[in-house]
Amino acid sequence: MTGFAQSFLAQQPAPIATPQVNYWAVAPMLIVLGVACVSVLFEAFLPKHLRWSMQVALSLVGLVVAGVALVWYGSIGSTSSAGLTTFNRAISVDRPSLFLWGTLLLLAFGAVLLIADRSVEPGGAFVAQAAIRPGTFQDRAQVQSTGMQTEVFPLTLFALGGMMAFCAANDLLTMFIALEVLSLPLYLMCGLARRRRLLSQESAVKYFLLGAFSSAFFLYGLALLYGYANSVKLSDIATAAAGSDRSDTLLFAGMGLLVVGLLFKGSVGPFHTWTPDVYQGAPTPVTAFMGACTKVAAFGGILRVITVAFGSTSWEWRGVLWAVAIVSMVIGAVLGLTQTDVKRMIAYSSIAHAGFLLVGVLAITKEGLSGTLFYLLAYGFTTLAAFGVVSLVRDSRGEATHLSAWAGLAKRSPVLAAVFTFLLLALAGIPLTSGFIGKFVVFSAALSDGMAPLVVIALVASAVAAFFYLRVIVLMYFSEPAADGPTVTLPGAFTTTAIALGVLVTLVLGIAPAFALNWAGAGGFAS
């Protein structure tokens, strides 16, 4: 009996080793996700009259605490620029991760302020039940109510936590899970607009359906790459690509499908079709959150995948991504000229900017990495402030986003027109703004890596895109306002702070960008 027991035990598999976790390194992400869970409990158990104040306080304090943990680890807890991996190498905490996390936390702070504002739209921009049919008695009651619906706060925090995990993921399975964690709350948030309900619900459905397709592409590409490398870790895929005798068909088919999913999330043309409709239909604070934070997370993930997993095979796929970058810039610049809605115009602007960002990604150099990270920081704050301004121009139906409503705005509100002019000039890349520095460093990195033709095309696309920014400026300053035109709502403290934060960062990064550039170039990816 003893011999049988010994034989049985000898056949048992060895116990699985518990993965080591550096909790200090991932504390900012864990804090955000933990605060999101507490926010759900607040929503379930707090009386309705306390929810708004407690949710706002919890969200803002949680973001500040996460930021403090990030600064502490970045300055004291992390002594090496090489970074580390944790959670069994599933999460990589390196200098690019810390930069992206810091950018996301700052942008999310401003986005939460816009979401929480109740002065621009009485009762906030959100409804309690998106499923109620527009035009019915229940719908009119929701629109006329003055109570702020607070379900959006835990959704925002969960989406932010998914973004932080996405741009730090060191294996494709973790990246896919993070992609779903960040996407599902956004699908819901897009359909919660208090006004123009049908448009909002339509945008949510489009985003969900196209997002499901992109997730399927990502997952299929993941499966092919696992079949090629027998691993989903980025470093293992890179090792297999550099020295494997397997067929390259699996490698490049898997990469192609994977990159399609990533480019969709980054609004890169021709995988951009969801962007204009969703930007227009979603509540403007949600559009600001998506336009700023989702772009940062998506390109953070693209940078990591392209650099770590496929950097050694760049000569085989770079031409394809050249074409994608050109298509994105052309679509954004040319179709942006035809838009008559401000939110759709900024959406096509984001597609053009995605092409510019892809130019920096394709460099696959230290300068390309730091330039792209800086561009993400600059673009995020400019976009956040721009959508904050858009939310203030209103008529009896809500936001007045048609360009005709902006005619003569400088005569009605010279301060708001001046702020929006500055932000549009930053998006156009005019000197003394962060947009100029962002384009300069990205294009310089591309030139250094031998991509002069692509840079020339990008400069031409920038010149074309500048036209539709200048068109809005001319409309505001050199047209007469309509007698029954929209009014400019006096912003509350939250919206004012968010816009001021975006404008200040846009100005500072345009005048003194050295600190942010040094931070962005402090180290490379850890794998």
C-alpha positions in Angstrom: 0.0 0.0 0.0 2.9 2.3 0.8 4.5 1.6 -2.6 1.2 2.3 -4.4 0.9 5.7 -2.6 4.4 6.7 -3.4 3.9 5.7 -7.1 0.6 7.7 -7.2 2.2 10.8 -5.7 5.1 10.6 -8.1 2.7 10.8 -11.0 1.1 14.0 -9.8 2.0 17.2 -11.6 4.2 19.6 -9.7 2.3 22.4 -7.9 1.9 25.6 -9.9 4.3 28.3 -8.7 2.5 31.4 -7.4 3.5 34.3 -9.6 5.4 37.1 -7.9 3.6 40.4 -7.9 5.3 43.8 -7.3 2.3 45.6 -5.8 4.1 48.9 -5.5 4.8 48.9 -9.3 1.2 48.3 -10.3 -0.3 50.3 -7.4 -1.7 53.1 -9.7 -3.7 50.7 -11.8 -4.9 48.7 -8.8 -6.0 51.9 -7.1 -8.1 52.9 -10.1 -9.8 49.5 -10.4 -10.3 49.4 -6.6 -11.9 52.8 -6.6 -14.1 51.7 -9.4 -15.4 48.7 -7.3 -16.0 51.0 -4.4 -17.9 53.4 -6.8 -20.2 50.5 -7.7 -20.9 49.9 -4.0 -21.7 53.7 -3.6 -24.1 53.4 -6.4 -25.9 50.4 -4.8 -26.1 51.5 -1.2 -25.9 55.3 -0.9 -29.2 57.3 -0.9 -29.8 59.1 -4.2 -29.3 62.6 -2.9 -25.7 61.7 -1.7 -24.5 59.9 -4.8 -23.3 62.7 -6.9 -21.2 64.4 -4.3 -19.8 61.1 -3.0 -19.1 59.8 -6.5 -17.4 62.9 -7.6 -15.3 63.1 -4.4 -14.4 59.4 -4.6 -13.4 59.6 -8.3 -11.3 62.7 -8.0 -9.6 61.6 -4.8 -8.9 58.1 -6.3 -7.3 59.6 -9.3 -5.1 61.9 -7.2 -4.1 59.0 -4.9 -3.2 56.9 -8.0 -1.2 59.8 -9.3 0.7 60.2 -6.0 1.5 56.4 -6.1 2.7 56.8 -9.7 5.0 59.8 -8.8 6.4 58.0 -5.8 7.2 54.8 -7.7 8.6 56.8 -10.7 10.9 58.9 -8.5 11.8 56.6 -5.6 10.4 53.1 -6.0 11.9 52.7 -9.5 15.6 53.0 -9.7 16.2 51.5 -13.2 15.1 52.9 -16.6 14.9 49.3 -17.8 11.7 48.6 -15.9 10.3 45.3 -14.7 7.6 42.8 -15.5 5.2 41.4 -12.9 2.1 39.2 -12.7 4.1 36.3 -14.3 5.4 38.8 -17.0 1.8 39.7 -18.0 2.3 43.4 -17.0 5.3 45.5 -17.9 6.0 48.5 -15.7 8.7 50.5 -17.5 9.2 54.2 -18.3 6.8 54.3 -21.3 4.1 52.6 -19.1 4.7 55.2 -16.3 4.5 58.0 -18.9 1.2 56.6 -20.4 -0.3 56.0 -16.9 0.5 59.6 -15.8 -1.0 61.0 -19.0 -4.1 58.8 -18.6 -4.6 59.9 -15.0 -4.3 63.6 -15.8 -6.6 63.4 -18.8 -9.1 61.3 -16.8 -9.1 63.9 -14.0 -10.1 66.6 -16.5 -12.7 64.2 -18.1 -14.3 63.4 -14.8 -14.7 67.2 -14.2 -16.5 67.5 -17.5 -18.7 64.5 -16.7 -19.6 65.7 -13.2 -20.6 69.2 -14.3 -24.3 70.1 -13.7 -24.2 73.7 -14.6 -23.9 73.5 -18.3 -26.7 70.9 -18.7 -29.1 71.1 -15.7 -29.0 67.6 -14.2 -25.9 66.6 -16.2 -25.5 65.3 -19.6 -26.7 61.7 -18.8 -29.9 59.9 -18.4 -30.7 57.1 -16.0 -32.2 54.6 -18.5 -31.0 54.6 -22.1 -33.5 52.0 -23.0 -36.5 54.3 -22.7 -37.9 55.1 -26.2 -37.1 58.7 -27.2 -40.2 61.0 -27.3 -42.2 59.1 -24.8 -43.5 60.5 -21.5 -40.7 58.7 -19.6 -38.1 60.2 -21.9 -39.4 63.7 -21.5 -39.4 63.2 -17.7 -35.8 62.2 -17.8 -34.7 65.1 -19.9 -36.5 67.6 -17.7 -35.2 66.1 -14.4 -32.4 68.0 -12.6 -31.0 65.0 -10.7 -27.5 63.9 -11.8 -27.3 60.3 -12.9 -24.1 58.9 -11.4 -23.8 55.4 -13.0 -21.3 57.0 -15.4 -18.6 57.4 -12.7 -17.9 53.6 -12.1 -18.1 53.1 -15.8 -15.5 55.8 -16.4 -13.2 54.3 -13.8 -13.4 50.8 -15.1 -12.7 52.1 -18.6 -9.7 54.0 -17.3 -8.4 50.9 -15.4 -8.7 48.9 -18.6 -6.8 51.5 -20.5 -4.0 51.4 -18.0 -3.7 47.6 -18.2 -3.9 47.7 -22.0 -0.9 50.0 -22.6 1.2 48.1 -20.0 0.2 44.5 -21.1 3.2 42.3 -21.9 1.2 39.5 -23.4 -1.6 39.4 -25.9 -4.1 37.6 -23.7 -3.8 40.2 -21.0 -4.1 42.9 -23.7 -7.3 41.4 -25.0 -8.9 41.2 -21.6 -7.9 44.9 -21.0 -9.3 45.8 -24.4 -12.7 44.4 -23.4 -12.5 46.1 -19.9 -12.0 49.5 -21.5 -14.4 49.0 -24.4 -17.6 47.7 -22.7 -18.1 50.7 -20.4 -17.5 53.0 -23.3 -20.3 51.2 -25.3 -22.7 52.0 -22.5 -21.6 55.5 -21.9 -22.1 56.5 -25.6 -25.8 55.7 -25.3 -26.6 57.8 -22.2 -27.0 61.3 -23.7 -29.8 63.3 -22.1 -30.6 65.1 -25.4 -30.6 63.8 -29.0 -31.3 60.3 -27.7 -31.8 58.5 -31.0 -28.5 59.8 -32.2 -26.8 58.7 -29.0 -28.3 55.3 -29.0 -27.4 54.8 -32.7 -23.8 55.7 -31.9 -23.6 53.2 -29.1 -24.9 50.4 -31.3 -22.5 51.2 -34.1 -19.6 51.4 -31.7 -20.6 48.1 -30.1 -21.0 46.2 -33.4 -17.9 47.5 -35.0 -16.0 47.0 -31.7 -17.1 43.4 -31.6 -15.7 42.9 -35.1 -12.4 44.5 -34.2 -12.2 42.3 -31.0 -12.7 39.2 -33.2 -9.9 40.3 -35.5 -7.7 40.8 -32.5 -8.5 37.4 -31.0 -8.1 35.6 -34.3 -4.7 37.2 -34.7 -3.8 36.2 -31.2 -4.6 32.6 -31.9 -2.5 32.5 -35.1 0.5 34.1 -33.2 0.1 31.5 -30.4 0.2 28.8 -33.1 3.4 30.3 -34.5 5.3 31.1 -31.3 3.6 28.7 -28.8 3.3 31.7 -26.5 1.3 34.9 -26.2 4.0 36.9 -24.6 5.4 39.6 -26.8 9.1 38.8 -26.1 8.5 35.1 -27.0 6.9 36.1 -30.3 9.9 38.3 -31.0 12.3 35.5 -30.3 10.3 33.1 -32.5 10.2 35.7 -35.3 14.0 36.3 -35.1 15.1 32.6 -35.2 12.3 30.2 -36.0 12.1 27.8 -38.9 8.3 27.9 -38.9 6.3 29.3 -41.8 6.0 33.0 -41.7 2.4 32.8 -43.0 1.1 32.4 -39.4 3.4 35.2 -38.2 2.3 37.8 -40.7 -1.3 36.7 -40.9 -1.6 36.9 -37.1 0.2 40.2 -37.0 -2.1 41.6 -39.7 -5.3 40.6 -37.9 -3.9 41.7 -34.5 -2.9 45.2 -35.9 -6.4 45.6 -37.4 -7.9 45.3 -34.0 -5.4 47.8 -32.5 -5.8 50.3 -35.4 -9.6 50.2 -34.9 -9.3 51.3 -31.3 -6.9 54.1 -32.3 -9.2 55.5 -35.0 -6.7 54.9 -37.7 -8.1 55.0 -41.3 -9.4 53.0 -43.0 -10.5 51.4 -39.7 -12.1 54.6 -38.6 -15.7 54.3 -39.7 -17.1 54.3 -36.2 -15.3 57.5 -35.2 -17.4 60.4 -36.7 -20.8 58.9 -35.7 -19.7 58.0 -32.2 -18.0 61.3 -31.6 -21.1 63.1 -32.7 -23.7 61.0 -31.0 -22.1 60.4 -27.6 -22.5 62.9 -24.7 -19.8 65.5 -25.2 -18.0 64.7 -21.9 -17.8 61.1 -23.0 -16.5 62.1 -26.4 -13.8 64.2 -24.6 -12.9 61.1 -22.5 -12.8 58.8 -25.6 -11.0 61.3 -27.8 -8.2 61.9 -25.3 -7.8 58.8 -23.2 -8.7 56.0 -25.7 -6.2 57.5 -28.2 -3.4 57.4 -25.6 -4.2 53.8 -24.5 -4.6 52.5 -28.1 -1.3 54.0 -29.4 0.4 52.9 -26.2 -0.6 49.3 -27.0 0.4 49.7 -30.7 3.8 51.1 -29.7 4.5 48.2 -27.4 3.3 45.4 -29.8 5.1 46.9 -32.8 8.4 47.6 -31.0 8.6 44.5 -28.7 7.0 41.7 -30.7 7.6 42.7 -34.4 10.5 45.1 -34.4 13.0 42.6 -35.8 10.7 42.0 -38.9 10.0 45.6 -39.6 11.4 45.5 -43.2 8.6 43.0 -44.2 5.6 44.9 -42.9 6.7 48.5 -42.7 5.4 49.2 -46.3 1.9 48.1 -45.4 1.8 50.4 -42.4 3.2 53.2 -44.5 0.1 52.8 -46.7 -2.2 52.7 -43.7 -0.6 56.0 -42.3 -1.0 57.7 -45.7 -4.7 56.6 -46.0 -5.5 57.8 -42.5 -3.9 61.2 -43.1 -5.7 61.6 -46.4 -9.1 60.5 -45.1 -8.8 62.8 -42.0 -7.6 65.8 -43.9 -9.9 65.6 -47.0 -13.1 64.4 -45.5 -12.6 66.9 -42.6 -13.1 69.6 -45.2 -16.6 68.5 -46.0 -17.9 68.4 -42.4 -20.5 70.9 -41.2 -20.7 69.6 -37.6 -18.0 70.6 -35.1 -17.8 67.3 -33.4 -17.6 65.4 -36.6 -14.9 67.8 -37.8 -12.8 67.1 -34.7 -13.4 63.3 -35.3 -11.9 63.5 -38.7 -9.1 65.6 -37.2 -8.4 62.7 -34.8 -8.2 60.3 -37.8 -5.6 62.6 -39.4 -3.7 62.8 -36.1 -3.8 59.0 -35.9 -1.9 58.9 -39.2 0.7 61.4 -37.8 1.1 59.3 -34.7 1.6 56.2 -36.8 4.5 57.9 -38.5 6.3 58.1 -35.1 5.4 54.5 -34.4 7.0 53.3 -37.7 10.3 54.8 -36.8 10.9 52.1 -34.1 13.7 54.2 -32.6 14.2 55.8 -29.2 13.4 59.2 -30.8 10.3 57.8 -32.4 9.1 56.3 -29.1 9.7 59.6 -27.1 8.2 61.7 -29.9 5.0 59.6 -30.1 4.5 59.6 -26.4 4.9 63.4 -26.3 2.4 63.7 -29.2 -0.1 61.7 -27.2 0.3 63.9 -24.2 -0.1 67.1 -26.2 -3.0 65.9 -28.4 -4.9 64.5 -25.4 -5.1 67.8 -23.5 -5.9 69.9 -26.5 -8.8 67.5 -27.5 -10.1 67.5 -23.9 -10.3 71.3 -23.8 -11.7 71.5 -27.3 -14.7 69.3 -26.4 -15.1 71.3 -23.2 -15.6 74.4 -25.3 -18.0 72.7 -27.7 -20.3 71.8 -24.7 -20.8 75.5 -23.9 -22.4 76.6 -27.2 -26.1 75.7 -26.9 -29.5 76.4 -28.1 -33.0 75.2 -27.1 -32.2 71.7 -28.3 -29.0 71.4 -26.4 -25.5 71.7 -27.9 -25.3 73.8 -31.1 -22.7 71.8 -33.0 -23.5 72.9 -36.6 -20.9 75.2 -37.9 -23.6 77.8 -38.8 -24.3 78.3 -35.1 -20.7 79.3 -34.5 -20.9 82.3 -36.9 -20.0 85.5 -35.1 -19.2 83.7 -31.9 -16.4 86.1 -31.2 -18.9 89.0 -30.9 -21.1 87.1 -28.4 -18.2 85.6 -26.3 -14.8 86.9 -27.2 -13.0 84.9 -24.5 -14.5 81.6 -25.5 -13.8 82.3 -29.2 -10.1 83.1 -28.3 -9.7 79.9 -26.3 -11.2 77.8 -29.1 -9.0 79.6 -31.7 -5.9 78.7 -29.6 -6.9 75.1 -29.4 -7.7 74.8 -33.1 -4.3 76.4 -33.9 -2.7 73.8 -31.6 -4.5 71.0 -33.5 -3.2 72.5 -36.8 0.4 72.5 -35.4 1.0 76.2 -35.3 4.3 77.3 -33.4 4.1 78.1 -29.7 1.6 75.3 -29.2 2.1 71.7 -28.1 0.8 70.6 -31.5 3.7 72.1 -33.3 6.3 70.5 -31.0 4.5 67.1 -31.2 4.6 67.1 -35.0 8.2 68.4 -35.1 9.6 65.6 -32.9 7.6 62.9 -34.6 8.5 64.0 -38.1 12.2 64.5 -37.0 12.3 60.9 -35.8 10.8 59.7 -39.0 13.4 61.7 -41.1 16.2 60.3 -39.0 15.0 56.8 -39.8 14.9 57.3 -43.6 11.2 58.0 -44.0 11.4 61.4 -45.8 8.7 60.6 -48.4 6.2 59.7 -45.7 7.1 63.0 -43.8 6.5 65.0 -47.0 3.0 63.4 -47.3 2.3 64.1 -43.7 3.3 67.8 -44.1 1.0 68.2 -47.1 -1.8 66.5 -45.1 -1.2 68.9 -42.2 -1.5 71.9 -44.5 -4.8 70.6 -46.0 -6.1 69.9 -42.5 -5.2 73.4 -41.3 -7.8 74.7 -43.7 -10.8 73.4 -41.8 -9.5 74.7 -38.5 -9.0 78.1 -40.1 -12.5 78.0 -41.6 -14.0 77.8 -38.1 -11.8 80.7 -36.9 -12.8 82.8 -39.8 -16.5 81.9 -39.2 -16.2 83.0 -35.5 -14.4 86.3 -36.2 -15.6 87.5 -39.6 -19.2 86.5 -39.8 -22.3 88.2 -38.3 -24.1 86.3 -35.6 -27.7 85.3 -36.3 -30.3 87.2 -34.3 -31.8 83.9 -33.0 -28.4 82.2 -32.7 -27.2 80.0 -29.8 -26.0 81.3 -26.5 -22.8 80.6 -24.7 -23.5 79.0 -21.3 -21.5 80.3 -18.4 -19.4 77.3 -17.4 -19.3 76.0 -13.8 -16.2 75.4 -11.8 -15.7 71.9 -13.0 -15.9 72.7 -16.8 -13.8 75.9 -16.3 -11.1 73.9 -14.5 -11.0 71.2 -17.2 -10.8 73.7 -20.1 -8.1 75.8 -18.2 -6.1 72.6 -17.6 -6.1 71.7 -21.2 -5.3 75.2 -22.4 -2.5 75.6 -19.9 -0.8 72.2 -20.8 -1.2 73.0 -24.5 0.6 76.4 -23.9 3.3 75.1 -21.6 4.2 72.2 -23.8 4.4 74.6 -26.7 6.8 77.0 -25.0 8.8 74.7 -22.6 8.5 71.1 -23.8 11.9 69.9 -22.5 10.6 68.4 -19.3 7.9 66.3 -21.0 10.3 65.2 -23.8 12.9 64.1 -21.2 10.3 62.2 -19.3 9.0 60.5 -22.5 12.6 59.5 -23.5 13.7 58.3 -20.1 13.7 54.6 -21.1 12.4 51.9 -23.4 10.0 48.9 -23.1 10.7 46.1 -20.7 9.9 42.6 -21.9 
